Amino acid sequence: MLKSFVIAVGLIVVLVAAISSAAFFLPATLLCHEPPFELEAQTSPNGTWIVARYIVDNCSDFGDVRLSIRHPQEAPAGSFFLSVPNDDAVLVKWLDDSRLLVAMPEGIDLHEGPDHFKDVQIIYSVYPRDPDRFRDANLRAVVRPPAKFDYDFKPVTDLTGLPSVGCELDIETIGDGDYIKRLFLRLYAGRNTPVKAYDPTTRKARMTSERSNASFLVSTDRDYMKSPHLGTAMSISVPLNHDKASADRNLRLIPTPNGRTSPGWQTSLSLDEKDTNAVLDQLKSGKFEVKLGFWLDGAELIYQNIGGANHAFQEFEACMNKNGIFRDKP
């Protein structure tokens, strides 16, 4: 009897080990699959259809993202028609109750899906990063909201997470009321101070060199999430010597699986010393413009600052001089 008991225990151990081994080699998506998580949804003009973006594998923030078309009373499962990058830059818009536009920015490949899905025609397109280019030249709208820019200067430290000093010029204005409620601009210039860091090539600690950097950021408030209009491009009236758009681009406010929200429209330009001075000079002249493109709507918003003299400009310049920004030591 003792022998039988030992054999039984041995079989159980082998069985548990086999199950554990099999579980270990199962794909991760099978072990942590969760119900689809809705990121956003748009109802067609007459309320017949809903197009929604879902994370269907919520094991991480980089799950499998798909688009779904369904009737309001239907569950999303079985309604997916296209896998898309986990990227805010993929935009969708109902043209009417039977046609859906799916658009991707220039320079990023979009693998097209079906032309029709559940009696809905799917139209695929590419939108430009230039706000002066329109989807339909015959249906273009240029809006110039009356804008009064409010300026505020503040010194900042350790903005990048490393020891640093910086200068920030915050600019705010009321939007047009339809596309945007409030618009925020930020001119930043800073310098990372030397810090001891590990060098993997020498496997020793060394002091990093000073490095100055600057940027111009455009963003909106949280009301942008409620707007049916989706921004696609931004430009400023200053010809830039270092015209490099950053990758930190969030085109609308989206709730994420971890319970947080991404910013509203946020897009920025990296600047060098010449660019920074040019932007500041044009702001002081009262002739600075920001253009925001809404390609899906065939619209462009142009904000121009009224007036220029402001103590915040002098504080910003004094901060740059005091902290030796763009005067890096080798």
FIBAMI-874246 format. One line per 4 residues: their letters; for each residue x, y, z of N, C-alpha, C. Coordinates in steps of 0.02 Angstrom, whole numbers, plus 50000, padded with zeros to 5 digits. Layout:
N
a	X,Y,Z,X,Y,Z,X,Y,Z; ...
***
This chain:
330
mlks	50042,49939,50000,50000,50000,50000,50043,50062,50000; 50098,50059,50038,50144,50116,50039,50175,50127,49971; 50188,50070,49937,50216,50074,49870,50167,50109,49822; 50103,50090,49827,50052,50121,49784,50046,50195,49798
fvia	50051,50213,49863,50047,50284,49881,50105,50324,49851; 50165,50294,49855,50224,50327,49826,50217,50336,49751; 50192,50284,49718,50182,50288,49645,50132,50342,49628; 50077,50345,49667,50025,50396,49655,50053,50466,49663
vgli	50091,50476,49717,50122,50542,49728,50169,50559,49671; 50207,50509,49650,50254,50520,49595,50218,50540,49531; 50162,50508,49517,50123,50526,49458,50096,50598,49462; 50075,50616,49523,50049,50684,49532,50104,50735,49520
vvlv	50164,50721,49547,50220,50767,49538,50237,50774,49465; 50239,50716,49429,50254,50719,49357,50201,50758,49320; 50137,50747,49338,50082,50781,49305,50086,50857,49316; 50099,50877,49379,50105,50948,49395,50163,50979,49357
aais	50219,50942,49355,50278,50967,49319,50263,50976,49245; 50226,50927,49217,50209,50932,49146,50165,50992,49132; 50115,51002,49176,50070,51059,49167,50109,51124,49174; 50153,51127,49224,50193,51187,49234,50237,51201,49175
saaf	50268,51146,49148,50311,51154,49091,50273,51178,49030; 50213,51149,49020,50172,51170,48963,50151,51242,48970; 50133,51261,49032,50112,51331,49043,50170,51378,49031; 50229,51355,49049,50288,51398,49041,50300,51413,48968
flpa	50285,51365,48924,50299,51374,48853,50239,51400,48814; 50183,51412,48848,50126,51442,48813,50142,51514,48794; 50116,51537,48738,50127,51608,48718,50102,51654,48773; 50138,51709,48783,50120,51756,48836,50050,51784,48826
tllc	50029,51792,48762,49963,51821,48749,49907,51776,48775; 49920,51709,48780,49869,51664,48806,49865,51666,48882; 49920,51684,48913,49923,51684,48986,49896,51749,49016; 49898,51804,48979,49878,51868,49009,49826,51904,48966
hepp	49789,51867,48926,49739,51898,48884,49682,51925,48927; 49659,51985,48911,49603,52016,48947,49550,52037,48896; 49490,52051,48919,49439,52075,48872,49461,52139,48837; 49436,52153,48777,49455,52214,48741,49444,52276,48783
fele	49494,52321,48780,49490,52384,48817,49480,52441,48767; 49425,52477,48773,49409,52530,48725,49449,52593,48739; 49485,52616,48689,49524,52677,48695,49484,52738,48675; 49445,52731,48622,49403,52787,48599,49350,52760,48553
aqts	49297,52800,48542,49242,52779,48499,49211,52840,48466; 49188,52831,48404,49153,52883,48367,49089,52854,48338; 49034,52888,48348,48971,52866,48321,48959,52899,48253; 48932,52862,48206,48918,52890,48140,48864,52944,48145
pngt	48859,52989,48095,48814,53047,48100,48743,53030,48120; 48715,52976,48095,48646,52958,48111,48641,52907,48167; 48697,52890,48198,48696,52844,48254,48690,52771,48236; 48700,52753,48172,48692,52684,48150,48750,52640,48170
wiva	48811,52669,48166,48872,52631,48178,48916,52665,48230; 48960,52625,48259,49012,52650,48303,49079,52622,48279; 49127,52666,48269,49196,52642,48256,49235,52655,48321; 49271,52604,48342,49307,52609,48406,49377,52579,48399
ryiv	49421,52604,48441,49490,52579,48444,49498,52540,48509; 49523,52479,48504,49528,52435,48562,49600,52408,48569; 49620,52399,48631,49677,52356,48645,49647,52288,48661; 49661,52238,48619,49630,52172,48629,49674,52126,48669
dncs	49738,52143,48677,49782,52105,48721,49813,52155,48769; 49789,52157,48830,49807,52210,48877,49863,52188,48924; 49908,52145,48900,49962,52122,48944,50011,52178,48959; 50016,52227,48915,50062,52283,48926,50033,52344,48891
dfgd	50068,52400,48897,50045,52461,48864,50054,52457,48788; 50087,52405,48763,50100,52397,48692,50061,52338,48665; 49997,52335,48683,49955,52279,48662,49936,52282,48589; 49897,52232,48568,49873,52228,48500,49815,52276,48492
vrls	49822,52327,48450,49771,52379,48442,49733,52367,48377; 49667,52367,48381,49625,52354,48322,49567,52403,48319; 49542,52411,48259,49482,52452,48248,49422,52407,48240; 49366,52430,48265,49304,52391,48264,49248,52434,48235
irhp	49205,52403,48196,49143,52435,48174,49085,52392,48197; 49038,52422,48232,48982,52384,48258,48921,52429,48266; 48864,52398,48273,48804,52434,48291,48807,52450,48366; 48773,52502,48388,48776,52521,48460,48758,52465,48507
qeap	48714,52419,48487,48692,52366,48531,48738,52305,48530; 48787,52305,48485,48831,52247,48478,48893,52252,48523; 48919,52193,48541,48982,52190,48578,49039,52196,48528; 49098,52220,48550,49153,52229,48503,49182,52165,48476
agsf	49178,52109,48512,49208,52046,48490,49179,52025,48422; 49223,52008,48376,49201,51987,48310,49190,52044,48262; 49200,52107,48285,49188,52165,48243,49252,52200,48220; 49309,52170,48233,49372,52202,48215,49387,52193,48141
flsv	49409,52247,48109,49423,52243,48038,49494,52264,48019; 49532,52294,48067,49598,52318,48049,49642,52323,48111; 49703,52296,48107,49754,52307,48159,49793,52369,48142; 49805,52411,48192,49840,52474,48180,49896,52482,48231
pndd	49946,52525,48215,49998,52538,48266,49967,52570,48328; 49998,52556,48385,49975,52587,48447,49999,52659,48448; 49969,52700,48406,49994,52767,48392,49934,52813,48382; 49935,52870,48416,49880,52918,48409,49875,52947,48339
avlv	49927,52939,48299,49928,52971,48234,49881,52937,48184; 49857,52876,48198,49808,52844,48155,49740,52874,48172; 49709,52908,48122,49647,52945,48135,49590,52914,48095; 49530,52918,48124,49470,52894,48089,49417,52949,48092
kwld	49376,52952,48039,49322,53002,48037,49266,52976,47993; 49205,52982,48019,49146,52965,47979,49134,53019,47928; 49133,53002,47863,49115,53050,47811,49038,53055,47805; 49005,53000,47815,48932,52997,47822,48916,52930,47855
dsrl	48853,52908,47853,48835,52848,47890,48858,52783,47858; 48884,52788,47798,48906,52726,47764,48979,52729,47740; 49015,52783,47756,49084,52790,47734,49129,52812,47792; 49183,52775,47801,49230,52790,47856,49299,52803,47826
lvam	49330,52858,47847,49397,52875,47825,49447,52853,47878; 49498,52816,47858,49554,52797,47901,49617,52827,47873; 49650,52870,47912,49707,52909,47886,49768,52900,47930; 49826,52900,47896,49890,52892,47929,49935,52950,47906
pegi	49980,52974,47948,50023,53030,47926,50074,53008,47874; 50097,53056,47835,50149,53043,47786,50211,53013,47819; 50242,52966,47785,50303,52937,47811,50293,52875,47853; 50231,52857,47868,50217,52797,47906,50172,52752,47864
dlhe	50193,52689,47855,50154,52643,47814,50091,52620,47850; 50036,52619,47813,49974,52593,47839,49954,52533,47798; 49951,52475,47828,49931,52414,47793,49855,52415,47787; 49831,52426,47726,49759,52433,47716,49723,52367,47729
gpdh	49662,52374,47755,49620,52316,47767,49567,52311,47713; 49508,52287,47731,49454,52278,47681,49426,52345,47658; 49400,52346,47596,49368,52406,47569,49298,52415,47597; 49267,52360,47617,49200,52362,47646,49198,52317,47707
fkdv	49160,52337,47756,49151,52296,47816,49083,52312,47846; 49040,52260,47849,48972,52270,47877,48935,52328,47844; 48933,52330,47779,48897,52381,47740,48928,52451,47747; 48988,52455,47773,49023,52520,47778,49082,52519,47730
qiiy	49087,52571,47690,49144,52578,47645,49203,52608,47684; 49261,52576,47680,49321,52599,47715,49366,52633,47664; 49382,52696,47676,49426,52735,47632,49491,52748,47669; 49547,52729,47638,49613,52738,47668,49648,52797,47636
svyp	49682,52837,47677,49716,52895,47649,49776,52912,47693; 49816,52960,47668,49875,52985,47703,49868,53060,47711; 49878,53085,47772,49872,53157,47782,49941,53189,47791; 49947,53253,47770,50012,53287,47772,50027,53317,47841
rdpd	50091,53331,47853,50112,53366,47913,50111,53442,47904; 50090,53464,47846,50089,53535,47829,50018,53562,47837; 50005,53610,47882,49937,53635,47892,49909,53673,47832; 49952,53693,47785,49929,53730,47726,49903,53684,47671
rfrd	49908,53619,47680,49883,53572,47631,49816,53544,47654; 49766,53543,47608,49698,53525,47625,49677,53461,47590; 49631,53425,47621,49605,53363,47591,49565,53378,47528; 49528,53434,47529,49489,53455,47471,49499,53531,47464
anlr	49536,53551,47412,49550,53622,47403,49488,53664,47392; 49434,53633,47370,49371,53669,47358,49330,53677,47422; 49348,53640,47474,49311,53644,47537,49359,53662,47594; 49397,53714,47585,49446,53734,47635,49420,53792,47677
avvr	49436,53791,47740,49415,53844,47786,49475,53867,47825; 49490,53932,47821,49545,53961,47860,49515,54006,47913; 49528,53989,47975,49498,54025,48032,49554,54063,48069; 49543,54126,48081,49590,54167,48119,49557,54190,48184
ppak	49560,54150,48236,49528,54170,48299,49563,54232,48328; 49525,54279,48355,49557,54336,48388,49595,54311,48449; 49660,54322,48450,49701,54292,48503,49740,54345,48541; 49733,54344,48605,49775,54385,48649,49819,54338,48690
fdyd	49884,54342,48677,49930,54296,48711,49947,54322,48780; 49942,54279,48830,49964,54294,48898,50031,54259,48910; 50080,54297,48936,50148,54270,48944,50165,54263,49018; 50204,54211,49031,50228,54200,49100,50296,54167,49097
fkpv	50343,54194,49133,50411,54166,49135,50421,54128,49200; 50458,54073,49197,50479,54039,49258,50544,54002,49246; 50589,54005,49294,50650,53965,49290,50634,53893,49309; 50669,53846,49278,50657,53775,49292,50723,53740,49305
tdlt	50721,53687,49343,50781,53647,49357,50764,53574,49349; 50813,53536,49326,50809,53463,49321,50748,53441,49280; 50734,53477,49225,50675,53462,49186,50680,53393,49152; 50740,53375,49131,50749,53312,49095,50763,53253,49140
glps	50763,53263,49206,50779,53210,49252,50852,53209,49271; 50893,53246,49234,50964,53255,49250,50974,53324,49278; 51029,53335,49314,51043,53403,49339,51044,53453,49281; 51002,53502,49285,50998,53551,49230,50970,53617,49255
vgce	50983,53669,49217,50953,53734,49229,50918,53754,49164; 50863,53790,49171,50826,53808,49111,50781,53868,49120; 50756,53892,49064,50713,53951,49062,50651,53932,49021; 50593,53951,49046,50531,53932,49014,50486,53992,49005
ldie	50463,54003,48945,50416,54056,48929,50350,54023,48911; 50301,54028,48956,50236,53997,48945,50188,54048,48915; 50152,54027,48863,50107,54071,48827,50039,54037,48822; 49986,54074,48835,49919,54045,48835,49871,54092,48800
tigd	49824,54063,48763,49772,54104,48731,49708,54063,48727; 49652,54098,48721,49587,54065,48714,49580,54042,48642; 49553,53982,48633,49545,53954,48566,49485,53984,48530; 49468,53952,48474,49412,53977,48433,49345,53957,48462
gdyi	49344,53909,48509,49282,53887,48541,49251,53827,48508; 49272,53810,48447,49245,53752,48412,49298,53697,48408; 49354,53713,48376,49407,53664,48370,49448,53658,48435; 49463,53715,48465,49506,53716,48525,49477,53766,48575
krlf	49476,53747,48639,49453,53792,48691,49511,53837,48715; 49568,53806,48730,49626,53845,48753,49689,53816,48720; 49734,53861,48702,49796,53841,48668,49855,53863,48712; 49903,53817,48720,49962,53831,48761,50025,53824,48718
lrly	50069,53872,48723,50134,53871,48689,50188,53876,48742; 50245,53844,48729,50300,53848,48777,50366,53850,48741; 50404,53903,48755,50473,53909,48730,50519,53890,48787; 50560,53840,48776,50606,53816,48829,50677,53816,48803
agrn	50723,53839,48846,50795,53834,48832,50829,53815,48897; 50873,53764,48894,50905,53741,48955,50974,53712,48941; 51007,53695,48995,51074,53666,48989,51083,53613,49043; 51102,53553,49022,51118,53500,49069,51186,53513,49099
tpvk	51191,53509,49164,51255,53520,49197,51293,53454,49201; 51360,53456,49206,51400,53395,49208,51379,53350,49266; 51378,53286,49253,51360,53237,49305,51401,53174,49294; 51417,53140,49346,51456,53078,49340,51410,53022,49317
aydp	51430,52989,49263,51389,52936,49234,51433,52877,49213; 51402,52819,49209,51438,52759,49191,51447,52756,49115; 51508,52744,49092,51524,52738,49021,51532,52664,49005; 51485,52635,48967,51489,52563,48953,51549,52543,48911
ttrk	51577,52589,48873,51634,52572,48831,51698,52562,48872; 51706,52604,48923,51765,52598,48966,51750,52562,49031; 51685,52552,49044,51662,52521,49107,51685,52560,49168; 51689,52625,49159,51709,52669,49213,51662,52729,49216
armt	51661,52762,49273,51622,52823,49281,51661,52882,49252; 51624,52927,49219,51656,52987,49193,51608,53045,49198; 51634,53105,49192,51591,53164,49194,51564,53178,49124; 51499,53188,49120,51469,53205,49055,51484,53278,49040
sers	51479,53295,48976,51491,53364,48955,51427,53405,48960; 51433,53470,48962,51375,53514,48961,51341,53509,48893; 51274,53516,48894,51237,53514,48830,51175,53558,48836; 51171,53607,48791,51112,53651,48790,51061,53623,48741
nasf	50998,53637,48754,50944,53615,48710,50886,53663,48716; 50845,53665,48666,50787,53709,48666,50731,53677,48626; 50670,53698,48640,50612,53670,48605,50554,53719,48607; 50508,53709,48561,50446,53748,48559,50389,53698,48558
lvst	50346,53701,48609,50292,53653,48618,50224,53686,48608; 50180,53651,48574,50110,53672,48566,50066,53618,48595; 50019,53637,48637,49974,53588,48667,49905,53619,48681; 49857,53576,48696,49789,53599,48710,49767,53573,48778
drdy	49710,53598,48801,49685,53575,48866,49645,53511,48857; 49618,53486,48912,49583,53422,48911,49517,53423,48874; 49489,53482,48862,49426,53486,48825,49435,53462,48753; 49497,53458,48731,49511,53434,48663,49484,53363,48653
mksp	49482,53324,48707,49458,53255,48703,49385,53253,48680; 49347,53305,48696,49275,53306,48680,49262,53332,48610; 49314,53358,48577,49304,53388,48511,49302,53334,48457; 49256,53341,48409,49254,53293,48353,49309,53308,48302
hlgt	49344,53364,48310,49395,53384,48262,49464,53360,48285; 49501,53329,48239,49566,53301,48256,49621,53338,48219; 49668,53365,48256,49723,53401,48226,49772,53355,48191; 49804,53380,48139,49850,53339,48100,49918,53372,48088
amsi	49925,53437,48098,49988,53470,48082,49995,53535,48121; 50058,53557,48129,50073,53620,48162,50134,53651,48129; 50134,53716,48121,50193,53752,48097,50193,53821,48129; 50252,53852,48131,50257,53920,48157,50286,53965,48102
svpl	50278,54030,48112,50296,54078,48060,50370,54093,48057; 50410,54063,48099,50482,54075,48101,50517,54024,48057; 50556,54045,48006,50596,53997,47968,50650,53968,48013; 50648,53904,48023,50694,53873,48071,50757,53848,48037
nhdk	50813,53858,48072,50877,53832,48049,50883,53758,48065; 50847,53737,48116,50852,53668,48140,50781,53639,48142; 50750,53633,48084,50679,53615,48079,50671,53539,48088; 50666,53519,48150,50660,53448,48166,50602,53438,48213
asad	50549,53407,48188,50491,53394,48230,50505,53334,48274; 50489,53339,48337,50502,53284,48382,50450,53229,48373; 50466,53171,48401,50420,53115,48397,50368,53116,48452; 50373,53163,48498,50327,53167,48554,50263,53200,48532
rnlr	50221,53162,48498,50161,53190,48467,50100,53151,48490; 50056,53183,48529,49994,53152,48550,49937,53195,48523; 49901,53167,48476,49853,53208,48440,49786,53216,48475; 49775,53179,48527,49714,53189,48565,49720,53154,48632
lipt	49676,53171,48677,49677,53142,48744,49645,53073,48742; 49683,53022,48764,49658,52954,48761,49669,52920,48829; 49617,52890,48858,49628,52853,48920,49669,52790,48906; 49714,52773,48951,49756,52715,48942,49738,52661,48992
pngr	49757,52598,48980,49737,52544,49025,49758,52553,49097; 49813,52592,49109,49835,52601,49178,49796,52655,49214; 49743,52681,49182,49700,52729,49216,49721,52802,49206; 49777,52813,49171,49799,52881,49160,49774,52905,49092
tspg	49791,52967,49075,49772,52994,49010,49833,53026,48978; 49837,53019,48913,49890,53053,48877,49870,53126,48869; 49917,53171,48855,49899,53242,48846,49853,53250,48785; 49822,53310,48780,49785,53325,48720,49834,53336,48664
wqts	49814,53375,48614,49860,53390,48559,49926,53413,48588; 49979,53380,48571,50046,53400,48594,50096,53385,48539; 50128,53436,48513,50178,53426,48462,50232,53479,48471; 50294,53462,48458,50348,53509,48473,50401,53510,48419
lsld	50440,53562,48420,50496,53571,48374,50560,53578,48415; 50613,53544,48394,50678,53553,48425,50711,53615,48395; 50742,53656,48437,50772,53718,48415,50846,53720,48432; 50884,53758,48392,50953,53774,48411,50955,53846,48435
ekdt	51015,53872,48446,51020,53940,48472,50991,53992,48425; 51005,53985,48361,50979,54033,48312,50903,54031,48309; 50875,53971,48309,50802,53964,48308,50770,53995,48370; 50799,53983,48428,50771,54008,48491,50769,54084,48490
navl	50823,54116,48468,50824,54189,48465,50775,54215,48413; 50767,54179,48357,50721,54201,48305,50648,54198,48330; 50631,54144,48366,50563,54138,48393,50550,54193,48444; 50599,54206,48487,50591,54257,48538,50584,54326,48506
dqlk	50624,54341,48455,50620,54406,48421,50552,54416,48388; 50525,54363,48358,50461,54370,48324,50404,54376,48375; 50410,54343,48431,50360,54352,48484,50360,54424,48509; 50419,54452,48517,50424,54521,48541,50397,54571,48490
sgkf	50402,54553,48426,50379,54599,48373,50303,54600,48366; 50269,54549,48395,50196,54545,48388,50174,54517,48321; 50219,54484,48286,50202,54456,48220,50208,54381,48218; 50211,54350,48275,50220,54278,48279,50153,54243,48264
evkl	50156,54189,48223,50096,54150,48206,50107,54076,48218; 50054,54043,48240,50052,53971,48245,49995,53946,48201; 50010,53898,48157,49959,53869,48114,49945,53798,48137; 49881,53782,48144,49860,53715,48163,49816,53687,48107
gfwl	49835,53629,48081,49798,53599,48026,49750,53545,48049; 49689,53547,48022,49639,53495,48034,49619,53466,47966; 49663,53422,47941,49658,53398,47873,49592,53360,47861; 49570,53321,47910,49509,53282,47901,49448,53327,47893
dgae	49452,53387,47921,49396,53435,47918,49405,53487,47863; 49464,53487,47831,49477,53538,47780,49484,53607,47811; 49514,53612,47870,49517,53676,47905,49588,53690,47929; 49603,53754,47937,49666,53777,47963,49653,53835,48011
liyq	49681,53832,48071,49676,53886,48119,49742,53923,48123; 49739,53989,48122,49799,54031,48125,49793,54078,48185; 49838,54070,48232,49840,54113,48291,49899,54160,48286; 49886,54225,48292,49940,54275,48291,49938,54315,48356
nigg	49997,54322,48386,49999,54360,48449,49989,54435,48436; 49951,54466,48479,49937,54538,48474,49983,54575,48522; 50021,54622,48496,50068,54659,48539,50130,54617,48551; 50178,54647,48586,50239,54610,48597,50275,54626,48661
anha	50275,54689,48681,50313,54710,48741,50287,54675,48803; 50332,54641,48837,50311,54606,48898,50373,54592,48939; 50367,54599,49004,50425,54589,49048,50449,54517,49047; 50405,54470,49028,50424,54399,49027,50480,54386,48976
fqef	50480,54425,48921,50533,54417,48871,50601,54434,48901; 50604,54490,48936,50667,54512,48966,50690,54461,49019; 50643,54434,49057,50661,54384,49108,50689,54320,49075; 50660,54301,49020,50683,54242,48985,50754,54252,48958
eacm	50767,54309,48927,50834,54323,48901,50885,54328,48957; 50866,54360,49013,50912,54366,49069,50928,54297,49098; 50879,54253,49100,50889,54185,49125,50938,54148,49081; 50931,54155,49015,50977,54121,48969,51049,54145,48979
nkng	51057,54211,48986,51124,54239,48995,51154,54218,49062; 51113,54220,49114,51137,54203,49181,51161,54130,49185; 51126,54085,49151,51141,54014,49157,51187,53989,49100; 51210,54035,49058,51257,54016,49005,51229,53965,48956
ifrd	51165,53971,48941,51134,53925,48893,51161,53939,48823; 51179,53887,48788,51213,53888,48723,51285,53915,48730; 51312,53914,48790,51382,53931,48801,51416,53871,48835; 51403,53813,48806,51427,53751,48837,51503,53746,48839
kp	51528,53718,48893,51599,53705,48899,51613,53634,48874; 51668,53624,48837,51681,53556,48810,51696,53506,48866
***
